[in-house]
């Protein structure tokens, strides 16, 4: 899975936005924090949800299950708006 080319990742300060271009079936943007930016960055190239979790675990310390939960939530929302190429 990876972010479709019809979406642009934009980072500004502590905010990250995923912006749909005119070619996307979704009209709008997704706004989040630096954690979203990290996840989206890992999804620029073809990867799996498990691989994103593994890389996030290497970089961040968090309570058991928290990173998995956050990554799954982001992936589910991105799939819902059609931003992921499987």
C-alpha positions in Angstrom: 0.0 0.0 0.0 1.1 3.6 -0.6 -0.4 7.1 -0.9 -1.9 7.7 -4.3 -0.2 10.2 -6.5 -3.5 12.2 -6.5 -2.7 13.3 -2.9 0.0 15.7 -1.8 1.6 15.7 1.6 2.3 19.2 3.0 4.0 19.9 6.3 3.9 23.3 8.0 5.3 23.7 11.5 3.8 21.0 13.7 0.9 20.4 11.3 0.7 17.8 8.5 -1.9 17.9 5.7 -2.8 15.4 3.0 -4.3 17.4 0.2 -6.4 15.9 -2.6 -5.7 17.2 -6.1 -8.4 17.7 -8.6 -7.9 14.2 -9.9 -8.8 12.5 -6.6 -12.3 11.2 -5.9 -12.0 12.9 -2.5 -12.4 16.7 -2.2 -10.7 18.2 0.8 -7.8 17.6 3.1 -6.8 15.6 6.1 -5.0 17.6 8.8 -3.0 16.1 11.6 0.2 16.4 13.7 3.8 15.3 13.1 2.9 11.7 13.9 0.5 11.7 10.9 3.4 13.2 8.9 5.7 10.3 9.9 3.1 7.7 8.9 2.4 9.4 5.6 6.1 9.7 4.9 6.5 6.0 5.3 3.6 5.4 3.0 5.2 7.4 0.1 6.7 4.1 -1.0 5.0 0.7 -1.2 4.8 -0.8 2.3 2.5 -2.7 4.7 0.7 -1.6 7.8 2.9 -4.0 9.8 6.1 -2.4 8.3 4.9 1.1 9.2 4.2 0.0 12.8 7.7 -1.6 13.0 9.4 1.6 11.8 7.4 3.8 14.1 8.2 1.5 17.0 11.9 1.9 16.2 11.6 5.6 16.4 9.1 6.2 19.2 8.5 4.7 22.6 4.8 4.3 23.4 2.6 2.0 25.6 1.9 -1.4 24.2 -0.6 -1.3 21.4 -0.7 2.5 21.1 1.4 2.8 17.9 -0.5 -0.1 16.3 -3.8 1.5 17.2 -2.7 4.9 15.8 -1.3 3.5 12.5 -4.4 1.4 12.0 -6.7 4.4 12.6 -4.8 6.4 10.0 -4.7 3.6 7.4 -8.4 3.0 7.9 -9.3 6.7 7.4 -7.0 7.0 4.4 -8.6 3.9 2.8 -12.0 5.5 3.5 -11.2 8.5 1.4 -9.5 6.5 -1.3 -6.0 7.9 -0.6 -4.3 4.5 -0.6 -3.1 2.5 -3.6 -3.2 -1.2 -2.6 
